[in-house]
Amino acid sequence: MANIAIQIDTPQGTRLLAASSIREAALMAESVLTTVAQTDLPVPVAVACTDTDSADRLLNYLADVQMERMLAEGTL
């Protein structure tokens, strides 16, 4: 049963992900983010979870993933 939902709005369209653990959700979302061209970063990400602390932590992690990619490519 999925208890974490993530929406990632990429230039190619919206991706909706569902996971049952924070780790699984992070890996799935990071995988999607790696398909986005650096010039299109950052993209909007939304996380829904019954545990608001976990949702905030995951959202911050995904923001950091995007920031690291932008800094690595010099697009920031």
N, CA, C and O of each residue as an XYZ file, in Angstrom:
304
protein
N       0.834     -1.177      0.000
C       0.000      0.000      0.000
C       0.884      1.248      0.000
O       1.773      1.386      0.840
N       0.637      2.142     -0.936
C       1.435      3.364     -1.039
C       0.926      4.397     -0.036
O      -0.275      4.650      0.062
N       1.848      4.980      0.697
C       1.457      6.039      1.614
C       2.228      7.323      1.360
O       2.135      8.277      2.133
N       2.993      7.343      0.270
C       3.725      8.538     -0.145
C       3.424      8.759     -1.616
O       3.563      7.845     -2.428
N       3.013      9.965     -1.958
C       2.763     10.323     -3.348
C       3.648     11.509     -3.706
O       3.797     12.449     -2.925
N       4.231     11.448     -4.896
C       5.098     12.525     -5.370
C       4.636     12.924     -6.763
O       4.374     12.075     -7.615
N       4.543     14.225     -6.976
C       4.234     14.764     -8.297
C       5.427     15.581     -8.754
O       5.873     16.488     -8.051
N       5.944     15.259     -9.930
C       7.072     15.982    -10.504
C       6.629     16.511    -11.860
O       6.272     15.738    -12.748
N       6.655     17.831    -12.016
C       6.239     18.457    -13.274
C       7.461     18.698    -14.152
O       8.167     19.694    -13.994
N       7.699     17.778    -15.075
C       8.832     17.889    -15.987
C       8.376     18.565    -17.278
O       7.175     18.633    -17.542
N       9.299     19.060    -18.077
C       8.927     19.634    -19.368
C       8.226     18.616    -20.286
O       7.474     19.002    -21.180
N       8.471     17.341    -20.064
C       7.851     16.287    -20.867
C       6.469     15.907    -20.344
O       5.749     15.157    -21.004
N       6.092     16.402    -19.191
C       4.790     16.104    -18.611
C       4.900     15.806    -17.125
O       5.995     15.712    -16.572
N       3.766     15.663    -16.504
C       3.711     15.398    -15.071
C       3.919     13.920    -14.799
O       3.321     13.064    -15.450
N       4.776     13.632    -13.829
C       5.004     12.254    -13.380
C       4.431     12.108    -11.984
O       4.735     12.900    -11.091
N       3.606     11.100    -11.801
C       3.032     10.794    -10.494
C       3.641      9.499     -9.993
O       3.602      8.480    -10.683
N       4.203      9.535     -8.798
C       4.874      8.373     -8.215
C       4.191      8.010     -6.906
O       3.693      8.877     -6.188
N       4.175      6.728     -6.610
C       3.625      6.248     -5.338
C       4.611      5.258     -4.744
O       5.149      4.406     -5.451
N       4.843      5.370     -3.453
C       5.798      4.498     -2.770
C       5.310      4.198     -1.368
O       4.477      4.916     -0.814
N       5.840      3.130     -0.807
C       5.439      2.752      0.548
C       6.506      3.076      1.590
O       6.293      2.863      2.783
N       7.654      3.592      1.145
C       8.696      3.997      2.096
C       9.392      5.254      1.589
O       9.385      5.546      0.394
N       9.986      5.985      2.509
C      10.710      7.209      2.150
C      11.865      6.872      1.212
O      12.091      7.573      0.225
N      12.586      5.817      1.515
C      13.728      5.429      0.683
C      13.291      5.109     -0.742
O      13.901      5.576     -1.705
N      12.236      4.314     -0.872
C      11.718      3.961     -2.197
C      11.255      5.213     -2.937
O      11.522      5.361     -4.130
N      10.571      6.107     -2.246
C      10.092      7.343     -2.864
C      11.251      8.203     -3.339
O      11.217      8.749     -4.442
N      12.278      8.324     -2.503
C      13.446      9.132     -2.868
C      14.143      8.562     -4.098
O      14.508      9.308     -5.006
N      14.329      7.255     -4.134
C      15.002      6.631     -5.286
C      14.195      6.806     -6.567
O      14.759      7.107     -7.619
N      12.888      6.621     -6.486
C      12.042      6.776     -7.663
C      12.062      8.216     -8.167
O      12.195      8.455     -9.367
N      11.931      9.164     -7.260
C      11.904     10.574     -7.652
C      13.254     11.015     -8.196
O      13.316     11.747     -9.183
N      14.327     10.578     -7.565
C      15.665     10.939     -8.053
C      15.883     10.389     -9.461
O      16.499     11.046    -10.300
N      15.382      9.200     -9.714
C      15.484      8.603    -11.037
C      14.772      9.467    -12.087
O      15.287      9.666    -13.187
N      13.609      9.967    -11.743
C      12.886     10.849    -12.668
C      13.653     12.145    -12.865
O      13.772     12.628    -13.991
N      14.170     12.711    -11.792
C      14.886     13.983    -11.889
C      16.144     13.881    -12.752
O      16.541     14.861    -13.383
N      16.768     12.716    -12.787
C      17.968     12.567    -13.617
C      17.640     12.584    -15.107
O      18.537     12.764    -15.931
N      16.373     12.399    -15.465
C      15.992     12.436    -16.880
C      15.721     13.865    -17.359
O      15.575     14.099    -18.559
N      15.655     14.809    -16.436
C      15.378     16.201    -16.785
C      16.702     16.890    -17.144
O      17.683     16.790    -16.407
N      16.713     17.576    -18.264
C      17.913     18.315    -18.682
C      18.268     19.368    -17.636
O      17.386     19.987    -17.042
N      19.562     19.563    -17.418
C      20.008     20.526    -16.409
C      19.463     21.924    -16.687
O      19.176     22.680    -15.759
N      19.321     22.267    -17.973
C      18.816     23.600    -18.313
C      17.352     23.785    -17.945
O      16.870     24.916    -17.891
N      16.632     22.687    -17.691
C      15.227     22.765    -17.296
C      15.035     22.745    -15.785
O      13.908     22.865    -15.304
N      16.108     22.598    -15.041
C      16.028     22.557    -13.582
C      15.983     23.958    -13.006
O      16.564     24.864    -13.603
N      15.333     24.185    -11.893
C      14.572     23.221    -11.101
C      13.161     23.036    -11.663
O      12.613     23.925    -12.314
N      12.595     21.876    -11.398
C      11.211     21.584    -11.779
C      10.369     21.493    -10.506
O      10.885     21.140     -9.445
N       9.087     21.806    -10.605
C       8.220     21.733     -9.429
C       8.044     20.289     -8.937
O       7.838     19.367     -9.726
N       8.128     20.123     -7.631
C       7.939     18.822     -6.993
C       6.984     19.005     -5.822
O       7.110     19.953     -5.047
N       6.032     18.094     -5.704
C       5.109     18.108     -4.570
C       5.102     16.728     -3.930
O       5.124     15.713     -4.626
N       5.070     16.694     -2.604
C       5.073     15.434     -1.861
C       3.874     15.410     -0.931
O       3.625     16.368     -0.200
N       3.134     14.311     -0.960
C       2.006     14.117     -0.042
C       2.269     12.857      0.771
O       2.580     11.800      0.223
N       2.139     12.987      2.082
C       2.421     11.886      2.994
C       1.672     12.156      4.295
O       1.491     13.309      4.687
N       1.245     11.103      4.952
C       0.530     11.289      6.218
C       1.434     11.854      7.310
O       0.953     12.512      8.233
N       2.723     11.606      7.213
C       3.705     12.128      8.160
C       4.321     13.399      7.571
O       5.161     13.325      6.675
N       3.907     14.553      8.070
C       4.361     15.817      7.485
C       5.865     16.020      7.624
O       6.476     16.638      6.752
N       6.480     15.517      8.693
C       7.933     15.632      8.840
C       8.646     14.852      7.742
O       9.630     15.332      7.178
N       8.161     13.661      7.437
C       8.756     12.855      6.369
C       8.558     13.519      5.018
O       9.460     13.512      4.180
N       7.393     14.085      4.805
C       7.119     14.778      3.542
C       8.059     15.968      3.373
O       8.604     16.180      2.290
N       8.248     16.740      4.434
C       9.163     17.889      4.380
C      10.598     17.444      4.130
O      11.314     18.054      3.336
N      11.012     16.385      4.806
C      12.370     15.873      4.640
C      12.603     15.402      3.205
O      13.653     15.673      2.621
N      11.634     14.707      2.649
C      11.750     14.214      1.280
C      11.744     15.372      0.292
O      12.524     15.367     -0.660
N      10.894     16.347      0.493
C      10.845     17.511     -0.385
C      12.169     18.272     -0.353
O      12.665     18.697     -1.396
N      12.735     18.443      0.826
C      14.039     19.112      0.947
C      15.144     18.314      0.267
O      16.015     18.889     -0.386
N      15.112     17.003      0.418
C      16.100     16.150     -0.242
C      16.020     16.303     -1.758
O      17.047     16.436     -2.424
N      14.818     16.285     -2.299
C      14.663     16.394     -3.750
C      15.061     17.779     -4.256
O      15.559     17.908     -5.375
N      14.847     18.812     -3.448
C      15.325     20.151     -3.801
C      16.847     20.169     -3.824
O      17.446     20.786     -4.705
N      17.481     19.493     -2.858
C      18.950     19.402     -2.827
C      19.490     18.644     -4.029
O      20.521     19.022     -4.586
N      18.807     17.579     -4.436
C      19.231     16.811     -5.614
C      19.250     17.729     -6.832
O      20.205     17.721     -7.610
N      18.198     18.514     -6.992
C      18.147     19.425     -8.141
C      19.238     20.497     -8.042
O      19.883     20.824     -9.038
N      19.439     21.034     -6.849
C      20.454     22.066     -6.652
C      21.857     21.532     -6.969
O      22.652     22.212     -7.618
N      22.149     20.337     -6.515
C      23.458     19.727     -6.787
C      23.688     19.559     -8.281
O      24.785     19.824     -8.774
N      22.668     19.123     -9.001
C      22.807     18.960    -10.453
C      23.019     20.324    -11.130
O      23.822     20.442    -12.056
N      22.304     21.337    -10.670
C      22.452     22.673    -11.250
C      23.851     23.223    -10.981
O      24.463     23.816    -11.869
N      24.357     23.033     -9.779
C      25.695     23.520     -9.439
C      26.773     22.761    -10.196
O      27.761     23.352    -10.631
N      26.590     21.455    -10.356
C      27.572     20.636    -11.065
C      27.692     21.031    -12.525
O      28.772     20.936    -13.108
N      26.611     21.467    -13.110
C      26.604     21.854    -14.516
C      26.838     23.342    -14.714
O      26.930     23.813    -15.847
N      26.935     24.076    -13.628
C      27.170     25.508    -13.735
C      25.989     26.298    -14.255
O      26.165     27.388    -14.800
N      24.778     25.761    -14.095
C      23.588     26.462    -14.580
C      22.987     27.371    -13.520
O      21.949     27.993    -13.745
N      23.629     27.448    -12.377
C      23.100     28.286    -11.307
C      23.940     29.521    -11.158
O      23.658     30.360    -10.303
